[in-house]
Each structure stands twice: as C-alpha cells, then as structure tokens.
C-alpha cells in the first residue's frame, strides 16, 4: 500500500511507499521539504522527551530581553546622533575613511544583531547595523571569521539554521570588504 497526501506548499498529490512514512522528504513537484505522514493505522515511536528546566528558560528569556533593551538604547543613541546631521540619510562611508573606531565587544554584538535582523527579514535594520561596522575591518573581520568557524552563541539565533547564519555572515563580510 502507499501513502497518498498533498504537498503543503504546492498542493499537488504525492504518493510514497509506506516505509517512508514519518520521515523527511522533498516534494517531487516543487522541491519543498516536509515530513511524510504516517500510513493509516501506523503508530509512531514514542518520543523520548526531556524535562524543560524552567529556571534556565526564564534566565535565557531575561538575558534576551536585556540584550534587546541594550540594542534599543544603542539604536536610540545612534538616532539621536543622526538627527544632528543636516540630511536624514545615512552617509555612505568607504572603509577606512572617517569611520569611527568600534569596540570589539560592540562589533561582536552588532554582527549577531545583523544576522538576527536578516533572519527576521528586517532589511533596513540589517543595513543600518552593517553601516555601523563599515571602516573597521581590523576589528570586524576576525569576529566574522571566528563566527563562520565556530558559530554564533546568541541564544536568540538558536532557531536560525547554521547554514543561513553562515550565508548572512559571508554577505556581511563581502559588504564590508
């Protein structure tokens, strides 16, 4: 017997053998990746779940909120600085020309926030973050290279696939160099 179901992306009918039920697969029509449903009457293996440490979850939530508030304060300060300029548009700066030196800790946090903004499709925010890093290759490049090698540690990025994070980091590196 076969499992017959519709692709959740293109709504075309798919037929697969019973033994593929409960596994990941791709739609042969559109390539969308999805789980194949179990065959009628088939039972799935019980999942071995671990207990959630609520104290740790609370601590991570507080940490993420503190990070978000810190970034809002930084952005608020930057917007205040920008209002003193005659033009509301951000100046386009070339690397090394009149760019303010950036603290490595601020650069690392800005790189992580850039990846997070890209993951959330906040392109204007990501562009502004990238512009903040321009002109500081000696500080920023090692941070990006380390992140490409070791990954990012911000808990907010746990739901962003590593391949996507690396793609955003590579684009940022290209933009800055």
C-alpha positions in Angstrom: 0.0 0.0 0.0 1.1 3.6 -0.5 0.7 6.9 1.5 -1.1 9.5 -0.6 -1.1 13.1 0.6 -0.8 16.7 -0.7 2.3 18.8 -0.6 1.7 21.6 1.9 3.4 24.1 -0.4 2.1 23.4 -4.0 -0.9 21.3 -3.1 0.0 18.6 -5.6 -0.7 15.0 -4.8 2.2 12.8 -3.7 2.3 9.1 -3.4 5.1 7.4 -1.5 5.7 3.8 -0.1 4.5 3.1 3.5 8.1 2.7 4.7 8.8 6.4 4.1 6.0 7.5 6.5 7.2 9.7 9.3 10.4 10.7 7.5 11.6 13.9 5.9 11.3 14.2 2.1 11.0 16.6 -0.7 8.0 17.2 -3.0 8.9 15.8 -6.4 6.9 18.7 -8.0 8.2 21.8 -6.2 11.1 20.5 -4.0 9.6 21.7 -0.8 11.0 19.8 2.2 8.4 18.3 4.6 7.5 15.3 6.7 5.8 12.4 5.1 2.7 11.5 7.1 2.5 8.0 8.6 0.5 5.3 6.8 -3.1 4.9 8.0 -3.2 2.8 11.2 0.6 3.1 11.7 1.9 4.1 15.1 4.9 6.3 15.6 7.6 5.5 18.1 7.1 7.5 21.3 9.5 10.4 21.6 12.0 10.4 24.4 11.3 13.9 25.8 13.4 15.6 28.4 12.1 17.8 31.1 12.4 21.6 30.5 14.4 23.4 33.1 12.0 26.4 33.7 14.6 28.3 35.7 17.1 28.1 32.7 14.3 29.1 30.3 13.5 32.1 32.4 17.2 33.0 32.7 17.6 32.8 28.9 14.4 34.9 28.3 15.7 37.6 30.7 19.1 37.6 29.0 17.5 38.0 25.6 15.3 40.8 26.9 18.3 42.6 28.4 20.1 42.2 25.1 17.1 43.6 23.2 16.9 46.6 25.6 20.6 47.3 25.3 20.3 47.3 21.5 17.3 49.6 21.7 19.3 52.0 23.8 22.2 51.9 21.3 19.8 52.5 18.4 18.2 55.3 20.3 21.6 56.9 20.9 22.5 56.5 17.2 19.3 58.0 16.0 19.9 61.0 18.3 23.3 61.4 16.8 21.9 61.1 13.3 19.3 63.9 13.9 22.2 66.4 14.3 23.2 65.9 10.7 21.6 68.1 8.0 20.5 65.1 6.0 18.4 62.3 7.4 20.0 59.8 5.1 22.9 57.7 6.4 26.2 58.8 4.8 27.9 56.2 2.7 31.3 55.6 4.1 34.1 53.9 2.5 36.2 51.5 4.6 38.9 53.4 6.5 37.7 56.9 5.6 36.5 58.8 8.6 34.9 55.8 10.2 34.7 55.8 14.0 36.7 53.0 15.7 34.4 50.3 17.0 34.9 48.4 20.3 35.3 44.7 19.6 32.5 43.8 22.1 30.1 46.2 20.3 31.3 44.8 17.0 30.6 41.3 18.0 27.1 42.2 19.3 26.4 44.2 16.2 27.4 41.2 14.0 25.0 38.9 15.9 22.2 41.5 15.7 22.8 41.8 12.0 22.4 38.1 11.5 19.2 38.2 13.7 17.8 41.1 11.7 18.5 39.3 8.4 16.8 36.1 9.7 13.7 38.2 10.6 13.8 39.9 7.2 14.4 43.3 8.9 16.5 44.5 6.0 16.6 48.2 6.9 17.8 47.3 10.4 20.4 44.9 9.0 21.6 47.6 6.6 22.0 50.1 9.4 23.9 47.5 11.5 26.2 46.8 8.6 26.8 50.5 8.1 27.8 50.8 11.7 30.6 48.2 11.1 32.0 49.9 7.9 35.5 51.1 8.2 36.6 48.7 10.9 38.0 45.6 9.1 40.8 45.1 11.6 38.1 44.7 14.3 35.2 43.2 12.4 36.8 40.7 10.0 38.3 38.4 12.8 34.9 38.4 14.5 33.1 37.3 11.3 35.8 34.7 10.5 35.5 33.3 14.1 31.7 33.2 13.8 32.0 31.4 10.5 34.3 28.8 12.0 32.7 28.4 15.5 29.2 29.6 15.0 27.3 32.3 16.9 26.4 32.0 20.6 23.5 34.3 21.0 20.5 32.2 22.2 18.2 34.3 20.0 19.8 32.6 17.0 19.1 29.0 18.1 16.2 28.8 15.7 18.1 30.2 12.7 19.7 27.3 10.8 23.5 27.4 10.8 23.8 27.4 7.0 21.6 30.5 6.9 23.7 32.2 9.6 26.9 31.5 7.7 25.3 32.8 4.5 24.4 36.1 6.2 27.9 36.3 7.7 29.5 35.8 4.3 27.4 38.5 2.8 28.3 40.9 5.6 32.0 40.1 5.1 31.6 40.8 1.3 29.8 44.0 2.0 32.4 45.3 4.4 35.4 44.3 2.3 
